[in-house]
């Protein structure tokens, strides 16, 4: 079996974009939303994995994104039926953008190669090594939580419907730092546009058990601009999650401990 099939894809928490190429010419399409999501969490430190033959264990490329990043710009996107994505083919171990055959990168060095690992920890002090490992685990946990929360709300803000992934946040109802046991619980998260996330995080807004938005009683002390913004959303209801309902005990905690009543 092709070893690429054992590589953890981005939607399973990995730092890889695993794609099956067309067997004839290794044609493959790349979604802008996925590349944006991976860049948000990993910067350039992720892989594009392209495979074709399921029975050939070594027939795949594991390409560091940074090696081809310069090709993924708006001018090189496809048009027509499949906008907001890029298409490419692999020919003679060269990665060619479909929109322009002159845009190519030699990827022969990445054929049948292993994954990019996290940067090596060069210090020898056990204390620093353990802390570095903990930071990596936290990062992976946050990535999995974000994916679960956004999916629970259909990848759109539960208040306003904005769906640009780079502008969405998986807001913790009980903050990450308050209760460790609830950190990864999807019912402790609301998908919010970054502006509403900040208001929720700072306690200017909260939600009732019926998911109705309430604003702080200190609203009169705030700037007129913020007062106006809060009045616009006061009384609005969160859209119901698709799969896992929000935990009303978590909402109660937020109202009692975070919300500026």
N, C-alpha and C positions, 0 to 999 in steps of 0.2 A: 504494500500500500504506500502511496505517496506520503512522504514524511511531512509535507506541508499540511496535511489534514490533521496532524497532531499539534499544530501550532495554535496557540490560544488567540482567537480573533478578538477584535476590539469590543464586540458586543457580548463577549464573555469575560471582559475585564483585562484582556491582554493589550499590549502596546503594538499590535499588528493589524494591518488591513489585508486580510486574506481574500484573494480573488481567484476564480477559475478563468483561465484564458481559453479562447477559442482554439481547439486542437490544431486547426489548419495554419493559423497565423498568429496565435497567442494574442488576439484582439481582446481588449478588456476596457471596461468603463469605470471611472472613478467619480463618486458622489462628492460634491463640495461639502455637504453637511458632515460627512464622515471625516474628511480631512480636517475640517474646522474643529471637530470634536477632539480628534487625536492631538492636534496642535495645541489645543487649549490645555490638555492635561500633560502632554509629554514634550512640548516644544518641538524640536526636530528629532528627538530621540525615540523614533518609532520606525517600524519596518513596513514596506509594501511587499507582500508575499504573493507571487503569481505562480500558479501551477496549471498543468494541463492533463497529463496522463496519470490517471488514478492508480494504475498498476506499476508505474515506474517510480520507485521510492525517491530517486534523486532528481526527478524532472521538475524542478521548481527554482525560482529566483527569490532570494531574500534581500531586498534592496533597501539600504538605509534611505529614509525619506530625504535627508539632506543632500543625497547624491543627485536627486532629480527635482528637488524643490523648485528650482528656478524655472522649470517648465510649466508649473501649475499657476499660471496667472490668467487673468480674465480674457486677455486677447487670444489665448489658446483654447478656450472652451468651445464645445460643440454648439451648434445652433439648430433650430428647428424642433424636431420631435422630442429631443432630450436636452433641454437647456440646463444650465447650472451643473454641468459635469464636464469631465475631460475624457477623451478616448485615446488609446495608444495601442500600438502593436509592438511585438518584439521580433526583430528580424536579424538573424546572424548575430545574436547576443547584443543587439542595440535596441534601446528603448526609444521608440519614435512616436512623437505626438501625431495623432491622426490628422490634425488640422494643418500641419506643416511638416513634411518629411525631412526638412532641414534641421528640425528641432529634435536632436537625438543625443543619447548618452550611452557610452559603452558600459554595459552591465555584466560583461563576461566574468568579472571577478566575484560577482554575487550569485553565480549559478551554484545551486546545491549548498549554499552557505548557511551557517547557523545564525541565530538571532543576535540582534544588538542587545547587549546586556546593559544593566544600569551601570553608571560610572563606577569604576573600582574605588574602594575605600583604601587609601594609601596609608593612613595612620595605623599604628600598631596598638594603641591604647584600647583595651577592651571596652572601657566606658564609652569612648567616642564611637567605636564600631557598633555597639549595641544601640546607641541612640540613633545612629544613621539607619540601622535596620528598622527601628521603630518608625522613623519618619517615612521610610518607603512603604511600610505596612499601612500607615495612616493614609498616605496618598492613594494607595490602591483601594482602601476601604471607602474613601470619599468618592472615587471614580465609580465604584459599584453602586453606592447610594444614589449618586446623581443620575446614573442611567436608570435605576429602578423608579425613582421619583418622577423623572420626566416621562418615562413610559406610562406610568400610572395616570398621568394627566394628558396623554396624547401628544407629548412634546409641544405643549403650548401653555402659556401663562393661564393659571386657573381663574384669574380675574379679568384680563383684557384680551386674551387669545393670541397675543404676540407669539410667533413660532420660530423666530430666528434663534437657533441654538446658542449662539455666542452671547445673546442677551438674556438668557434664561438661567435661573439659579434654583438649585434644589435647597429650599429654605428649611432649616431644622426648626421644628416647633419648640422642642426642648433643645437648647443650644448644645452644640458638639461638646463643649467643655463642661457642661453641667452634670450630665448623667451618661457615663460611659456605656452602660448596657443598652441604651436606646439609640446609639449612634447610627447603626446600620438598618434600623427598622424603617421600612418604607412608609408605614403609617405615621411616622414622625416627620414626614416631609411634604412640603407644598411646592409645586412648580410655579415660580413667580418671575415676572419681569424684574430685572435688577433694581429698578427704582422702588418697586413695592417690597422687594426683599430687604432693602436697606431700612425702609420704614417699619417693617415687621421686626427686623433684628434689633432696632433701637427702641422698640416699644411704643412707637407712635400709633401703630394700628395693631389690632388683634382680631380674633374671630370668636363668635359665640358657638355653642354646641350645634346650632343650626347652620353654621358656616357663614353667618352674616358678619360683614366687616364693621367693626366699631373703632372709633378714634379716641385718642386720649382726651381726658377732661382738661388738660393743660393747653388745649388748642389755641386759646386766646392769647397765650404767651408767645406763640410762634410767629414767624414772619408771615406777612400777609400772603406771600406767594405760596408758602407751605399750607397755610390755612385753606386757601382756595383749592389746592390739590387734594387735601384731605376731604373737603366737602364734596368733591367730585365723586369720590369712591365710597363715602360713608353709606352704609346700608346695603351695598352691593353684596351679592352672595358668591362664594366660591363655586366653581363648577365641580360637580361630584367626581371623584376619582373613578377610573374605569374598572379597576380590579380591587384594590385594597383600600377600604375606607379609612379616613383619618381617625386616630384614636382621640376620643373626646377628653380623656384624662390628660393627654399631652396638651390639648388646647387649654384646659383648665389651668395647668401648670404655667403656661405662657401668660395667661391673663393675670395670674397671681404673682408671678415672679419677674416677668419681663415687661409687661404692658404698663404704661404710665397712666394709671387709672385717674 
